[in-house]
Amino acid sequence: MITLHPLDLDAYRRHLAETERAPATAAKYMGVLGRLAAFCGGELPEKSVLLAFKQSLQRQNFAPATVNAMLAAVNGYLRWAGAPEWALGFVRVQRRGFAREERELTRSEYQRLLRAAGDRRLALLVQTVCATGIRVGELPAVTVSALRQGRAEVRSKGKIRLILLPKRLCAALLGWCAAQGIRRGPVFVTSTGRPLDRSNIWRMMKALAVRAGVSPAKVFPHNLRHLFARTYYKMYRDIVRLADILGHSSVETTRIYTAHSYREQRRQMDAMPLLL
């Protein structure tokens, strides 16, 4: 029998920290395991209980990708608990041939966001994510020292990744830091000097979307990363180099970022000279 009692979950939480899982990722995993513990009463006598849990997630109208993310968290716990054979299969999802237009942030909408920012720090933050493809959780690596070197160094899971910072961006950020009296450490900080966290940035961007008249469903940090990826790929058509820049271990992940919109694919199909 596998258990999910409080002591078990605390031990697994420590395991996630020791294996250098990002705090946000660890929090999501523990949330899923808490849901599973409530579902099964803290005990898994047989795999059928896990299968029933999977079915309950699907009945709750979660998106398939969300269900799969939850199942990945459960499978990680099962491996740690010594029962990899109990791992659950993922929901099969056919890969989309094009991006969802209602979620795709366009370049013109991005420019509207910058014009509506008002707050210079927010405008620079948005540009930093969009011009580098950096993950929002990696922003603390953008320090005054990094700007002077033209590159930021991100350490995660025992690996080091270099993020190149465009010269114009470095100049703008260094000028802003000088005006704000920021001489060392992370560039994007709160009034108390702590790095802005994911929730701070999320709230700021949702408020910005309203001011700019852009759908809030399109305005979140990771969508700026997608806009960077689409722009880079359209210019250079080098998906392998793009995967390196984004820090993807698989080019298949990068393909999701470079998917064309439905409108763009429709235009390409209509332009093909195959009909009389």
C-alpha positions as YAML, in Angstrom:
chain: A
units: angstrom
residues:
- id: 1
  name: MET
  ca: [0.00, 0.00, 0.00]
- id: 2
  name: ILE
  ca: [1.18, 3.54, -0.80]
- id: 3
  name: THR
  ca: [0.30, 6.29, 1.63]
- id: 4
  name: LEU
  ca: [-0.04, 10.05, 1.31]
- id: 5
  name: HIS
  ca: [-0.12, 10.95, 4.98]
- id: 6
  name: PRO
  ca: [1.20, 14.37, 6.08]
- id: 7
  name: LEU
  ca: [4.62, 12.93, 6.99]
- id: 8
  name: ASP
  ca: [4.88, 11.28, 3.57]
- id: 9
  name: LEU
  ca: [4.02, 14.52, 1.80]
- id: 10
  name: ASP
  ca: [6.49, 16.50, 3.93]
- id: 11
  name: ALA
  ca: [9.23, 14.02, 3.03]
- id: 12
  name: TYR
  ca: [8.37, 14.32, -0.66]
- id: 13
  name: ARG
  ca: [8.36, 18.11, -0.41]
- id: 14
  name: ARG
  ca: [11.92, 17.93, 0.92]
- id: 15
  name: HIS
  ca: [12.83, 15.57, -1.92]
- id: 16
  name: LEU
  ca: [11.58, 18.12, -4.48]
- id: 17
  name: ALA
  ca: [13.70, 20.82, -2.84]
- id: 18
  name: GLU
  ca: [16.77, 18.58, -2.73]
- id: 19
  name: THR
  ca: [16.41, 17.74, -6.43]
- id: 20
  name: GLU
  ca: [16.22, 21.48, -7.18]
- id: 21
  name: ARG
  ca: [12.67, 21.62, -8.42]
- id: 22
  name: ALA
  ca: [11.56, 25.21, -8.92]
- id: 23
  name: PRO
  ca: [9.49, 26.43, -5.93]
- id: 24
  name: ALA
  ca: [6.49, 27.14, -8.17]
- id: 25
  name: THR
  ca: [6.69, 23.63, -9.69]
- id: 26
  name: ALA
  ca: [7.01, 22.03, -6.26]
- id: 27
  name: ALA
  ca: [3.98, 23.99, -5.02]
- id: 28
  name: LYS
  ca: [1.90, 22.76, -7.98]
- id: 29
  name: TYR
  ca: [2.96, 19.15, -7.40]
- id: 30
  name: MET
  ca: [2.11, 19.33, -3.71]
- id: 31
  name: GLY
  ca: [-1.28, 20.86, -4.54]
- id: 32
  name: VAL
  ca: [-2.07, 17.92, -6.83]
- id: 33
  name: LEU
  ca: [-0.92, 15.40, -4.22]
- id: 34
  name: GLY
  ca: [-3.07, 17.12, -1.62]
- id: 35
  name: ARG
  ca: [-6.02, 16.70, -3.96]
- id: 36
  name: LEU
  ca: [-5.17, 13.02, -4.41]
- id: 37
  name: ALA
  ca: [-4.79, 12.50, -0.65]
- id: 38
  name: ALA
  ca: [-8.24, 13.98, -0.06]
- id: 39
  name: PHE
  ca: [-9.69, 11.78, -2.81]
- id: 40
  name: CYS
  ca: [-8.28, 8.52, -1.43]
- id: 41
  name: GLY
  ca: [-8.25, 9.28, 2.28]
- id: 42
  name: GLY
  ca: [-4.45, 9.24, 2.37]
- id: 43
  name: GLU
  ca: [-4.08, 5.60, 1.30]
- id: 44
  name: LEU
  ca: [-3.70, 3.87, -2.08]
- id: 45
  name: PRO
  ca: [-4.35, 0.15, -1.58]
- id: 46
  name: GLU
  ca: [-4.41, -0.60, -5.32]
- id: 47
  name: LYS
  ca: [-3.97, 1.09, -8.70]
- id: 48
  name: SER
  ca: [-7.71, 1.14, -9.34]
- id: 49
  name: VAL
  ca: [-7.97, 4.05, -6.90]
- id: 50
  name: LEU
  ca: [-5.52, 6.01, -9.04]
- id: 51
  name: LEU
  ca: [-7.50, 5.20, -12.17]
- id: 52
  name: ALA
  ca: [-10.65, 6.47, -10.45]
- id: 53
  name: PHE
  ca: [-8.79, 9.68, -9.54]
- id: 54
  name: LYS
  ca: [-7.75, 10.15, -13.17]
- id: 55
  name: GLN
  ca: [-11.35, 9.69, -14.30]
- id: 56
  name: SER
  ca: [-12.55, 12.22, -11.73]
- id: 57
  name: LEU
  ca: [-10.14, 14.82, -13.14]
- id: 58
  name: GLN
  ca: [-11.42, 14.24, -16.65]
- id: 59
  name: ARG
  ca: [-15.04, 14.60, -15.49]
- id: 60
  name: GLN
  ca: [-14.23, 18.00, -13.97]
- id: 61
  name: ASN
  ca: [-13.68, 19.48, -17.44]
- id: 62
  name: PHE
  ca: [-10.01, 20.26, -16.95]
- id: 63
  name: ALA
  ca: [-8.17, 20.75, -20.23]
- id: 64
  name: PRO
  ca: [-6.30, 17.58, -21.30]
- id: 65
  name: ALA
  ca: [-2.97, 19.35, -20.86]
- id: 66
  name: THR
  ca: [-3.94, 20.29, -17.30]
- id: 67
  name: VAL
  ca: [-4.94, 16.70, -16.51]
- id: 68
  name: ASN
  ca: [-1.62, 15.47, -17.90]
- id: 69
  name: ALA
  ca: [0.30, 17.98, -15.77]
- id: 70
  name: MET
  ca: [-1.52, 16.65, -12.70]
- id: 71
  name: LEU
  ca: [-0.81, 13.06, -13.68]
- id: 72
  name: ALA
  ca: [2.88, 13.90, -14.09]
- id: 73
  name: ALA
  ca: [2.90, 15.14, -10.49]
- id: 74
  name: VAL
  ca: [1.25, 11.91, -9.31]
- id: 75
  name: ASN
  ca: [3.66, 9.75, -11.31]
- id: 76
  name: GLY
  ca: [6.63, 11.56, -9.80]
- id: 77
  name: TYR
  ca: [5.36, 10.72, -6.33]
- id: 78
  name: LEU
  ca: [4.77, 7.08, -7.30]
- id: 79
  name: ARG
  ca: [8.35, 6.74, -8.54]
- id: 80
  name: TRP
  ca: [9.63, 8.29, -5.32]
- id: 81
  name: ALA
  ca: [7.43, 5.95, -3.27]
- id: 82
  name: GLY
  ca: [8.88, 2.91, -5.04]
- id: 83
  name: ALA
  ca: [5.88, 2.06, -7.20]
- id: 84
  name: PRO
  ca: [6.76, 3.18, -10.76]
- id: 85
  name: GLU
  ca: [4.62, 0.34, -12.13]
- id: 86
  name: TRP
  ca: [1.54, 2.19, -10.83]
- id: 87
  name: ALA
  ca: [2.25, 5.20, -13.03]
- id: 88
  name: LEU
  ca: [-0.79, 6.52, -14.90]
- id: 89
  name: GLY
  ca: [-0.95, 6.94, -18.65]
- id: 90
  name: PHE
  ca: [-1.47, 10.44, -19.99]
- id: 91
  name: VAL
  ca: [-4.56, 11.61, -21.80]
- id: 92
  name: ARG
  ca: [-3.82, 11.45, -25.51]
- id: 93
  name: VAL
  ca: [-3.94, 14.87, -27.14]
- id: 94
  name: GLN
  ca: [-3.56, 15.42, -30.85]
- id: 95
  name: ARG
  ca: [-1.03, 18.16, -31.46]
- id: 96
  name: ARG
  ca: [-2.57, 21.30, -32.89]
- id: 97
  name: GLY
  ca: [-1.36, 22.31, -36.29]
- id: 98
  name: PHE
  ca: [-1.93, 25.96, -35.47]
- id: 99
  name: ALA
  ca: [-2.03, 28.24, -32.45]
- id: 100
  name: ARG
  ca: [-5.30, 29.31, -30.86]
- id: 101
  name: GLU
  ca: [-6.02, 32.84, -32.08]
- id: 102
  name: GLU
  ca: [-7.90, 33.79, -28.94]
- id: 103
  name: ARG
  ca: [-4.67, 33.19, -26.98]
- id: 104
  name: GLU
  ca: [-2.08, 34.42, -29.47]
- id: 105
  name: LEU
  ca: [-0.57, 37.79, -28.60]
- id: 106
  name: THR
  ca: [0.19, 39.73, -31.79]
- id: 107
  name: ARG
  ca: [3.00, 42.20, -32.32]
- id: 108
  name: SER
  ca: [0.55, 45.10, -32.60]
- id: 109
  name: GLU
  ca: [-1.07, 44.10, -29.30]
- id: 110
  name: TYR
  ca: [2.37, 43.90, -27.71]
- id: 111
  name: GLN
  ca: [3.09, 47.45, -28.88]
- id: 112
  name: ARG
  ca: [-0.23, 48.60, -27.41]
- id: 113
  name: LEU
  ca: [0.82, 47.12, -24.09]
- id: 114
  name: LEU
  ca: [4.08, 49.06, -24.14]
- id: 115
  name: ARG
  ca: [2.32, 52.33, -24.98]
- id: 116
  name: ALA
  ca: [-0.19, 51.79, -22.17]
- id: 117
  name: ALA
  ca: [2.35, 50.76, -19.55]
- id: 118
  name: GLY
  ca: [2.92, 54.23, -18.11]
- id: 119
  name: ASP
  ca: [5.18, 52.75, -15.45]
- id: 120
  name: ARG
  ca: [8.69, 52.68, -16.92]
- id: 121
  name: ARG
  ca: [9.64, 49.63, -14.84]
- id: 122
  name: LEU
  ca: [6.68, 47.66, -16.17]
- id: 123
  name: ALA
  ca: [7.42, 48.63, -19.77]
- id: 124
  name: LEU
  ca: [11.03, 47.51, -19.38]
- id: 125
  name: LEU
  ca: [10.01, 44.27, -17.68]
- id: 126
  name: VAL
  ca: [7.64, 43.39, -20.53]
- id: 127
  name: GLN
  ca: [10.35, 44.18, -23.08]
- id: 128
  name: THR
  ca: [12.95, 42.14, -21.19]
- id: 129
  name: VAL
  ca: [10.80, 39.00, -21.30]
- id: 130
  name: CYS
  ca: [9.73, 39.52, -24.91]
- id: 131
  name: ALA
  ca: [13.16, 40.46, -26.27]
- id: 132
  name: THR
  ca: [15.05, 37.57, -24.66]
- id: 133
  name: GLY
  ca: [12.54, 34.72, -24.30]
- id: 134
  name: ILE
  ca: [13.46, 34.44, -20.62]
- id: 135
  name: ARG
  ca: [11.13, 32.62, -18.23]
- id: 136
  name: VAL
  ca: [9.50, 34.85, -15.65]
- id: 137
  name: GLY
  ca: [11.05, 32.74, -12.88]
- id: 138
  name: GLU
  ca: [14.49, 33.51, -14.35]
- id: 139
  name: LEU
  ca: [14.13, 37.30, -14.17]
- id: 140
  name: PRO
  ca: [16.15, 37.58, -10.92]
- id: 141
  name: ALA
  ca: [19.14, 36.52, -13.02]
- id: 142
  name: VAL
  ca: [18.86, 39.86, -14.86]
- id: 143
  name: THR
  ca: [21.16, 41.80, -12.55]
- id: 144
  name: VAL
  ca: [23.17, 44.99, -12.92]
- id: 145
  name: SER
  ca: [26.28, 42.86, -13.37]
- id: 146
  name: ALA
  ca: [24.54, 40.77, -16.05]
- id: 147
  name: LEU
  ca: [23.59, 43.92, -17.95]
- id: 148
  name: ARG
  ca: [27.20, 45.09, -17.96]
- id: 149
  name: GLN
  ca: [28.30, 41.71, -19.35]
- id: 150
  name: GLY
  ca: [25.43, 41.47, -21.84]
- id: 151
  name: ARG
  ca: [24.34, 38.05, -20.60]
- id: 152
  name: ALA
  ca: [22.49, 36.53, -17.67]
- id: 153
  name: GLU
  ca: [23.42, 33.22, -16.10]
- id: 154
  name: VAL
  ca: [20.57, 30.94, -14.99]
- id: 155
  name: ARG
  ca: [21.25, 27.96, -12.74]
- id: 156
  name: SER
  ca: [18.58, 25.27, -12.55]
- id: 157
  name: LYS
  ca: [18.67, 21.54, -11.73]
- id: 158
  name: GLY
  ca: [22.46, 21.52, -11.74]
- id: 159
  name: LYS
  ca: [22.64, 23.11, -15.19]
- id: 160
  name: ILE
  ca: [23.80, 26.56, -16.25]
- id: 161
  name: ARG
  ca: [22.17, 28.40, -19.14]
- id: 162
  name: LEU
  ca: [23.35, 31.69, -20.60]
- id: 163
  name: ILE
  ca: [20.72, 34.17, -21.75]
- id: 164
  name: LEU
  ca: [22.02, 36.80, -24.14]
- id: 165
  name: LEU
  ca: [20.72, 40.32, -23.50]
- id: 166
  name: PRO
  ca: [20.38, 42.65, -26.53]
- id: 167
  name: LYS
  ca: [22.61, 45.73, -26.39]
- id: 168
  name: ARG
  ca: [19.72, 48.20, -26.63]
- id: 169
  name: LEU
  ca: [17.93, 46.44, -23.78]
- id: 170
  name: CYS
  ca: [21.05, 46.53, -21.60]
- id: 171
  name: ALA
  ca: [21.50, 50.25, -22.25]
- id: 172
  name: ALA
  ca: [17.86, 51.01, -21.40]
- id: 173
  name: LEU
  ca: [17.92, 48.92, -18.23]
- id: 174
  name: LEU
  ca: [21.26, 50.34, -17.04]
- id: 175
  name: GLY
  ca: [19.94, 53.86, -17.56]
- id: 176
  name: TRP
  ca: [16.82, 53.04, -15.56]
- id: 177
  name: CYS
  ca: [18.88, 51.40, -12.78]
- id: 178
  name: ALA
  ca: [21.06, 54.49, -12.53]
- id: 179
  name: ALA
  ca: [17.98, 56.70, -12.22]
- id: 180
  name: GLN
  ca: [16.54, 54.41, -9.52]
- id: 181
  name: GLY
  ca: [19.77, 54.06, -7.59]
- id: 182
  name: ILE
  ca: [20.01, 50.31, -8.26]
- id: 183
  name: ARG
  ca: [23.75, 49.59, -8.24]
- id: 184
  name: ARG
  ca: [23.84, 45.82, -7.78]
- id: 185
  name: GLY
  ca: [21.65, 42.75, -7.66]
- id: 186
  name: PRO
  ca: [18.41, 42.04, -9.54]
- id: 187
  name: VAL
  ca: [16.97, 44.82, -11.67]
- id: 188
  name: PHE
  ca: [13.28, 44.11, -11.13]
- id: 189
  name: VAL
  ca: [12.56, 44.43, -7.42]
- id: 190
  name: THR
  ca: [9.78, 45.50, -5.06]
- id: 191
  name: SER
  ca: [9.89, 48.64, -2.93]
- id: 192
  name: THR
  ca: [11.60, 46.56, -0.22]
- id: 193
  name: GLY
  ca: [14.32, 45.39, -2.59]
- id: 194
  name: ARG
  ca: [13.08, 41.82, -3.05]
- id: 195
  name: PRO
  ca: [12.89, 40.38, -6.60]
- id: 196
  name: LEU
  ca: [9.42, 40.63, -8.10]
- id: 197
  name: ASP
  ca: [7.75, 37.25, -7.89]
- id: 198
  name: ARG
  ca: [5.45, 35.51, -10.36]
- id: 199
  name: SER
  ca: [2.24, 36.70, -8.65]
- id: 200
  name: ASN
  ca: [3.40, 40.35, -8.61]
- id: 201
  name: ILE
  ca: [4.16, 40.26, -12.31]
- id: 202
  name: TRP
  ca: [0.96, 38.40, -13.18]
- id: 203
  name: ARG
  ca: [-1.21, 41.04, -11.46]
- id: 204
  name: MET
  ca: [0.69, 43.90, -13.08]
- id: 205
  name: MET
  ca: [0.28, 42.43, -16.54]
- id: 206
  name: LYS
  ca: [-3.43, 41.68, -16.15]
- id: 207
  name: ALA
  ca: [-4.03, 45.30, -15.10]
- id: 208
  name: LEU
  ca: [-1.92, 46.45, -18.07]
- id: 209
  name: ALA
  ca: [-4.06, 44.36, -20.45]
- id: 210
  name: VAL
  ca: [-7.18, 46.20, -19.30]
- id: 211
  name: ARG
  ca: [-5.54, 49.61, -19.78]
- id: 212
  name: ALA
  ca: [-4.29, 48.65, -23.24]
- id: 213
  name: GLY
  ca: [-7.61, 47.17, -24.38]
- id: 214
  name: VAL
  ca: [-6.03, 43.76, -25.03]
- id: 215
  name: SER
  ca: [-7.77, 40.56, -23.97]
- id: 216
  name: PRO
  ca: [-6.41, 39.59, -20.52]
- id: 217
  name: ALA
  ca: [-6.44, 35.96, -21.70]
- id: 218
  name: LYS
  ca: [-3.53, 36.89, -23.98]
- id: 219
  name: VAL
  ca: [-1.48, 38.87, -21.50]
- id: 220
  name: PHE
  ca: [0.72, 36.80, -19.22]
- id: 221
  name: PRO
  ca: [4.51, 36.39, -19.04]
- id: 222
  name: HIS
  ca: [4.73, 33.07, -20.86]
- id: 223
  name: ASN
  ca: [2.85, 34.47, -23.85]
- id: 224
  name: LEU
  ca: [5.61, 37.06, -24.29]
- id: 225
  name: ARG
  ca: [8.02, 34.13, -24.49]
- id: 226
  name: HIS
  ca: [5.84, 32.63, -27.23]
- id: 227
  name: LEU
  ca: [5.89, 35.93, -29.15]
- id: 228
  name: PHE
  ca: [9.69, 35.97, -28.91]
- id: 229
  name: ALA
  ca: [9.83, 32.39, -30.24]
- id: 230
  name: ARG
  ca: [7.50, 33.06, -33.18]
- id: 231
  name: THR
  ca: [9.38, 36.24, -34.11]
- id: 232
  name: TYR
  ca: [12.79, 34.56, -33.93]
- id: 233
  name: TYR
  ca: [11.66, 31.56, -35.96]
- id: 234
  name: LYS
  ca: [10.01, 33.72, -38.62]
- id: 235
  name: MET
  ca: [13.28, 35.64, -39.05]
- id: 236
  name: TYR
  ca: [15.85, 32.82, -38.89]
- id: 237
  name: ARG
  ca: [14.00, 29.49, -39.40]
- id: 238
  name: ASP
  ca: [16.43, 27.78, -37.02]
- id: 239
  name: ILE
  ca: [14.38, 25.71, -34.58]
- id: 240
  name: VAL
  ca: [17.44, 23.96, -33.08]
- id: 241
  name: ARG
  ca: [19.07, 27.25, -32.14]
- id: 242
  name: LEU
  ca: [15.73, 28.53, -30.85]
- id: 243
  name: ALA
  ca: [15.36, 25.45, -28.62]
- id: 244
  name: ASP
  ca: [18.79, 26.24, -27.12]
- id: 245
  name: ILE
  ca: [17.82, 29.88, -26.52]
- id: 246
  name: LEU
  ca: [14.57, 28.91, -24.81]
- id: 247
  name: GLY
  ca: [16.23, 26.20, -22.74]
- id: 248
  name: HIS
  ca: [14.14, 23.37, -24.17]
- id: 249
  name: SER
  ca: [15.54, 19.84, -23.95]
- id: 250
  name: SER
  ca: [13.33, 18.77, -26.87]
- id: 251
  name: VAL
  ca: [12.72, 20.46, -30.22]
- id: 252
  name: GLU
  ca: [9.18, 19.05, -30.05]
- id: 253
  name: THR
  ca: [8.46, 21.49, -27.21]
- id: 254
  name: THR
  ca: [9.81, 24.35, -29.31]
- id: 255
  name: ARG
  ca: [7.48, 23.40, -32.18]
- id: 256
  name: ILE
  ca: [4.52, 24.27, -29.95]
- id: 257
  name: TYR
  ca: [5.93, 27.78, -29.52]
- id: 258
  name: THR
  ca: [6.37, 28.34, -33.25]
- id: 259
  name: ALA
  ca: [2.92, 27.17, -34.38]
- id: 260
  name: HIS
  ca: [1.28, 29.57, -36.82]
- id: 261
  name: SER
  ca: [-2.10, 31.07, -36.14]
- id: 262
  name: TYR
  ca: [-5.18, 29.67, -37.90]
- id: 263
  name: ARG
  ca: [-5.37, 32.86, -39.98]
- id: 264
  name: GLU
  ca: [-1.74, 32.52, -41.11]
- id: 265
  name: GLN
  ca: [-2.17, 28.86, -42.05]
- id: 266
  name: ARG
  ca: [-5.37, 29.72, -43.93]
- id: 267
  name: ARG
  ca: [-3.51, 32.41, -45.88]
- id: 268
  name: GLN
  ca: [-0.73, 29.97, -46.77]
- id: 269
  name: MET
  ca: [-3.17, 27.28, -47.87]
- id: 270
  name: ASP
  ca: [-5.16, 29.72, -50.01]
- id: 271
  name: ALA
  ca: [-1.95, 30.90, -51.68]
- id: 272
  name: MET
  ca: [-0.95, 27.42, -52.92]
- id: 273
  name: PRO
  ca: [-1.27, 27.19, -56.75]
- id: 274
  name: LEU
  ca: [-2.96, 23.80, -56.86]
- id: 275
  name: LEU
  ca: [-6.48, 24.69, -57.97]
- id: 276
  name: LEU
  ca: [-7.67, 25.61, -61.46]
...
